[in-house]
Amino acid sequence: MFRGLRAAWRRGEELFAEVALPEEASGEAGRFGLHPALLDAAMHAGILNDTDDETAVPFAWNDVSLHAVGAAAVRVG
């Protein structure tokens, strides 16, 4: 379930990604504001930006908005 990174692309220095739940888990998406597996997959996209040997783990979130709940797929940037 935690392998939801479907696509990633760049525009200059910006990184964008599309992440999705597997079909068998999409029915439970409505139980969450953002399904934990989607959040995990979105963070996997951030690993693509790592340019050194250390991977950062987020401890705080800023400027994050949830515009809808129950999504089975999202785009992040």
ABEGO torsion letter per residue (X at the ends): XABABABBBBBEABBBBBBBBBAAAAAAAAABABBAAAAAAAAAAAAAABABABBBBBABBBGBBBABBGBABBBBX
